Amino acid sequence: MDITITWRELSIAVVLAAAIYLLEVAFFSQKSRRRAESHDEPAGLRAEVETLKHRLGELEVRLGVAAELSEAEPAGHAPATDAYDYAVQYAREGMAAPDIAVRCGISRDEAALIVAMQRRGREA
């Protein structure tokens, strides 16, 4: 019983063996990467937690400053409310809407609305 292997059969066997070897290398390298990533995951999460703690601290400082500023303002009137109060007063005195907008720091449309409301109030 003689076994004869031709060059063609030998080359096919070598190509198949090489393909199997490359697939095994790829499979095991992915597996080792996954293990490495799972070990790095807690460190990455710790870094994220530290970043979030830092941002939270900054926000708390900002909130504290905002609270201090709101405590410093008089309880009855906020600056925006004062601007509208003055706008109403100027409209009652007959000032034009563009002038009211410039003086009070409000938009021209808001000033025009206040002037229109004051005119209707006089007419009624």
GROMACS elastic network, one bead per residue, 0.5 to 0.9 nm:
[ bonds ]
;  ai    aj funct       b0    kb
    5     8     6  0.81692   500
    5     9     6  0.62673   500
    5    10     6  0.66278   500
    6     9     6  0.52876   500
    6    10     6  0.62271   500
    6    11     6  0.86710   500
    7    11     6  0.60587   500
    7    12     6  0.85759   500
    8    11     6  0.52550   500
    8    12     6  0.63110   500
    8    13     6  0.87194   500
    9    12     6  0.51438   500
    9    13     6  0.62211   500
    9    14     6  0.87127   500
   10    13     6  0.51087   500
   10    14     6  0.62459   500
   10    15     6  0.86970   500
   11    14     6  0.50637   500
   11    15     6  0.61617   500
   11    16     6  0.86008   500
   12    15     6  0.51427   500
   12    16     6  0.61556   500
   12    17     6  0.85631   500
   13    16     6  0.51656   500
   13    17     6  0.61072   500
   13    18     6  0.85988   500
   14    17     6  0.50899   500
   14    18     6  0.61201   500
   14    19     6  0.85940   500
   15    18     6  0.51202   500
   15    19     6  0.61485   500
   15    20     6  0.86631   500
   16    19     6  0.50653   500
   16    20     6  0.61881   500
   16    21     6  0.85605   500
   17    20     6  0.51897   500
   17    21     6  0.61554   500
   17    22     6  0.86993   500
   18    21     6  0.50184   500
   18    22     6  0.61759   500
   18    23     6  0.86403   500
   19    22     6  0.51625   500
   19    23     6  0.62178   500
   19    24     6  0.86698   500
   20    23     6  0.51532   500
   20    24     6  0.62486   500
   20    25     6  0.87147   500
   21    24     6  0.51765   500
   21    25     6  0.62779   500
   21    26     6  0.87182   500
   22    25     6  0.50907   500
   22    26     6  0.61693   500
   22    27     6  0.85599   500
   23    26     6  0.51279   500
   23    27     6  0.60612   500
   23    28     6  0.86088   500
   24    27     6  0.50815   500
   24    28     6  0.60893   500
   24    29     6  0.84322   500
   25    28     6  0.53532   500
   25    29     6  0.60119   500
   25    30     6  0.85907   500
   26    29     6  0.52542   500
   26    30     6  0.62593   500
   26    31     6  0.86744   500
   27    30     6  0.53612   500
   27    31     6  0.63351   500
   27    32     6  0.88546   500
   28    32     6  0.61991   500
   28    33     6  0.85982   500
   29    32     6  0.51257   500
   29    33     6  0.61694   500
   29    34     6  0.86589   500
   30    33     6  0.50218   500
   30    34     6  0.62142   500
   30    35     6  0.86885   500
   31    34     6  0.51862   500
   31    35     6  0.64028   500
   31    36     6  0.87743   500
   32    35     6  0.50531   500
   32    36     6  0.62071   500
   32    37     6  0.86048   500
   33    36     6  0.50143   500
   33    37     6  0.60712   500
   33    38     6  0.85359   500
   34    37     6  0.50474   500
   34    38     6  0.61126   500
   34    39     6  0.86397   500
   35    38     6  0.51228   500
   35    39     6  0.63476   500
   35    40     6  0.87478   500
   36    39     6  0.51468   500
   36    40     6  0.62680   500
   36    41     6  0.86682   500
   37    41     6  0.60044   500
   38    41     6  0.51391   500
   38    42     6  0.77139   500
   39    42     6  0.67291   500
   39    43     6  0.78924   500
   40    43     6  0.53968   500
   40    44     6  0.63002   500
   40    45     6  0.87601   500
   41    44     6  0.50667   500
   41    45     6  0.61415   500
   41    46     6  0.85744   500
   42    46     6  0.60735   500
   42    47     6  0.86135   500
   43    46     6  0.50391   500
   43    47     6  0.62798   500
   43    48     6  0.87097   500
   44    47     6  0.51124   500
   44    48     6  0.62907   500
   44    49     6  0.86777   500
   45    48     6  0.50072   500
   45    49     6  0.61329   500
   45    50     6  0.86052   500
   46    49     6  0.50436   500
   46    50     6  0.62111   500
   46    51     6  0.86392   500
   47    50     6  0.51110   500
   47    51     6  0.62384   500
   47    52     6  0.86676   500
   48    51     6  0.50417   500
   48    52     6  0.61638   500
   48    53     6  0.85816   500
   49    52     6  0.50681   500
   49    53     6  0.61193   500
   49    54     6  0.86231   500
   50    53     6  0.50384   500
   50    54     6  0.62234   500
   50    55     6  0.87004   500
   51    54     6  0.51207   500
   51    55     6  0.62773   500
   51    56     6  0.85708   500
   52    55     6  0.50729   500
   52    56     6  0.60010   500
   52    57     6  0.85265   500
   53    56     6  0.50145   500
   53    57     6  0.61605   500
   53    58     6  0.87163   500
   54    57     6  0.51226   500
   54    58     6  0.63909   500
   54    59     6  0.87718   500
   55    58     6  0.50789   500
   55    59     6  0.62439   500
   55    60     6  0.86311   500
   56    59     6  0.50703   500
   56    60     6  0.61447   500
   56    61     6  0.86611   500
   57    60     6  0.50701   500
   57    61     6  0.63010   500
   57    62     6  0.87146   500
   58    61     6  0.51462   500
   58    62     6  0.63012   500
   58    63     6  0.86205   500
   59    63     6  0.60167   500
   59    64     6  0.84804   500
   60    64     6  0.60633   500
   60    65     6  0.86289   500
   61    64     6  0.50498   500
   61    65     6  0.62828   500
   61    66     6  0.86413   500
   62    65     6  0.51401   500
   62    66     6  0.61755   500
   62    67     6  0.85804   500
   63    66     6  0.50224   500
   63    67     6  0.60805   500
   63    68     6  0.85842   500
   64    67     6  0.50531   500
   64    68     6  0.61957   500
   64    69     6  0.86574   500
   65    68     6  0.50767   500
   65    69     6  0.62258   500
   65    70     6  0.86850   500
   66    69     6  0.50893   500
   66    70     6  0.62108   500
   66    71     6  0.86260   500
   67    70     6  0.51449   500
   67    71     6  0.61756   500
   67    72     6  0.86686   500
   68    71     6  0.51264   500
   68    72     6  0.62876   500
   69    72     6  0.51181   500
   69    73     6  0.66789   500
   70    73     6  0.53961   500
   70    74     6  0.83277   500
   70    75     6  0.87032   500
   70    78     6  0.88365   500
   71    74     6  0.75627   500
   71    75     6  0.79915   500
   72    75     6  0.87458   500
   73    76     6  0.86140   500
   73    77     6  0.77884   500
   73    78     6  0.68497   500
   73    79     6  0.84217   500
   74    77     6  0.60513   500
   74    78     6  0.71171   500
   75    78     6  0.75275   500
   77    80     6  0.80727   500
   77    81     6  0.59407   500
   77    82     6  0.63898   500
   78    81     6  0.52579   500
   78    82     6  0.64409   500
   78    83     6  0.89491   500
   79    82     6  0.50778   500
   79    83     6  0.64330   500
   79    84     6  0.89496   500
   80    83     6  0.51580   500
   80    84     6  0.65761   500
   80    85     6  0.87601   500
   80   106     6  0.89479   500
   81    84     6  0.52051   500
   81    85     6  0.61673   500
   81    86     6  0.86789   500
   82    86     6  0.61625   500
   82    87     6  0.84734   500
   82   104     6  0.87477   500
   83    86     6  0.52313   500
   83    87     6  0.61285   500
   83    88     6  0.87382   500
   83   103     6  0.87553   500
   83   104     6  0.52059   500
   83   105     6  0.71939   500
   83   106     6  0.75537   500
   84    88     6  0.61656   500
   84    89     6  0.85522   500
   84   104     6  0.73900   500
   84   106     6  0.80783   500
   84   111     6  0.87221   500
   84   114     6  0.85219   500
   85    88     6  0.52290   500
   85    89     6  0.63009   500
   85    90     6  0.87275   500
   86    90     6  0.60949   500
   86    91     6  0.84980   500
   86   100     6  0.85434   500
   86   103     6  0.89356   500
   86   104     6  0.69650   500
   87    90     6  0.51133   500
   87    91     6  0.60876   500
   87    92     6  0.86043   500
   87    97     6  0.88472   500
   87   100     6  0.59237   500
   87   101     6  0.77938   500
   87   103     6  0.82691   500
   87   104     6  0.63408   500
   87   106     6  0.86374   500
   87   111     6  0.69394   500
   87   114     6  0.72159   500
   87   115     6  0.84270   500
   88    91     6  0.50348   500
   88    92     6  0.61965   500
   88    93     6  0.86661   500
   88   100     6  0.89382   500
   88   111     6  0.86048   500
   88   114     6  0.62990   500
   88   115     6  0.74596   500
   88   118     6  0.74637   500
   89    92     6  0.51506   500
   89    93     6  0.63778   500
   89    94     6  0.88649   500
   90    94     6  0.64073   500
   90    95     6  0.54812   500
   90    96     6  0.83481   500
   90   100     6  0.67072   500
   90   115     6  0.86861   500
   91    94     6  0.50226   500
   91    95     6  0.53050   500
   91    96     6  0.71625   500
   91    97     6  0.75893   500
   91   100     6  0.75282   500
   91   111     6  0.83312   500
   91   114     6  0.69169   500
   91   115     6  0.51979   500
   91   116     6  0.86942   500
   91   118     6  0.65293   500
   91   119     6  0.84396   500
   92    95     6  0.75559   500
   92   115     6  0.77862   500
   92   118     6  0.63422   500
   92   119     6  0.81905   500
   94   115     6  0.81959   500
   95    98     6  0.86426   500
   95    99     6  0.67616   500
   95   100     6  0.66555   500
   95   115     6  0.83150   500
   96    99     6  0.54758   500
   96   100     6  0.63306   500
   96   101     6  0.88125   500
   96   111     6  0.84380   500
   96   112     6  0.81686   500
   96   115     6  0.76159   500
   97   100     6  0.50297   500
   97   101     6  0.61410   500
   97   102     6  0.87416   500
   97   108     6  0.64012   500
   97   109     6  0.81611   500
   97   110     6  0.84176   500
   97   113     6  0.83884   500
   97   114     6  0.80638   500
   97   115     6  0.63735   500
   98   101     6  0.50864   500
   98   102     6  0.63723   500
   98   103     6  0.87124   500
   98   107     6  0.85217   500
   98   108     6  0.56752   500
   98   109     6  0.88138   500
   98   111     6  0.70187   500
   98   112     6  0.76928   500
   99   102     6  0.52309   500
   99   103     6  0.61358   500
   99   104     6  0.85126   500
   99   108     6  0.86570   500
   99   111     6  0.85662   500
  100   103     6  0.51412   500
  100   104     6  0.58748   500
  100   105     6  0.80102   500
  100   106     6  0.78471   500
  100   108     6  0.79204   500
  100   111     6  0.60573   500
  100   112     6  0.86616   500
  101   104     6  0.54405   500
  101   105     6  0.55496   500
  101   107     6  0.55416   500
  101   108     6  0.52059   500
  101   109     6  0.83425   500
  101   110     6  0.76275   500
  101   111     6  0.54733   500
  101   112     6  0.84476   500
  102   105     6  0.53955   500
  102   106     6  0.69830   500
  102   107     6  0.80818   500
  102   108     6  0.81117   500
  103   106     6  0.80953   500
  104   107     6  0.88570   500
  104   111     6  0.88315   500
  106   109     6  0.83354   500
  106   110     6  0.64965   500
  106   111     6  0.67928   500
  107   110     6  0.52501   500
  107   111     6  0.63400   500
  107   112     6  0.86462   500
  108   111     6  0.50030   500
  108   112     6  0.60053   500
  108   113     6  0.85128   500
  109   112     6  0.50097   500
  109   113     6  0.61354   500
  109   114     6  0.86534   500
  110   113     6  0.50650   500
  110   114     6  0.62687   500
  110   115     6  0.86673   500
  111   114     6  0.51148   500
  111   115     6  0.61905   500
  111   116     6  0.85840   500
  112   115     6  0.50758   500
  112   116     6  0.60703   500
  112   117     6  0.85522   500
  113   116     6  0.50696   500
  113   117     6  0.61103   500
  113   118     6  0.86007   500
  114   117     6  0.51003   500
  114   118     6  0.62001   500
  114   119     6  0.86750   500
  115   118     6  0.51408   500
  115   119     6  0.62432   500
  115   120     6  0.87233   500
  116   119     6  0.51136   500
  116   120     6  0.62509   500
  116   121     6  0.85649   500
  117   120     6  0.51726   500
  117   121     6  0.61138   500
  117   122     6  0.87476   500
  118   122     6  0.63418   500
  118   123     6  0.87264   500
  119   122     6  0.51989   500
  119   123     6  0.62755   500
  119   124     6  0.87557   500
  120   123     6  0.50142   500
  120   124     6  0.61404   500
  121   124     6  0.54031   500
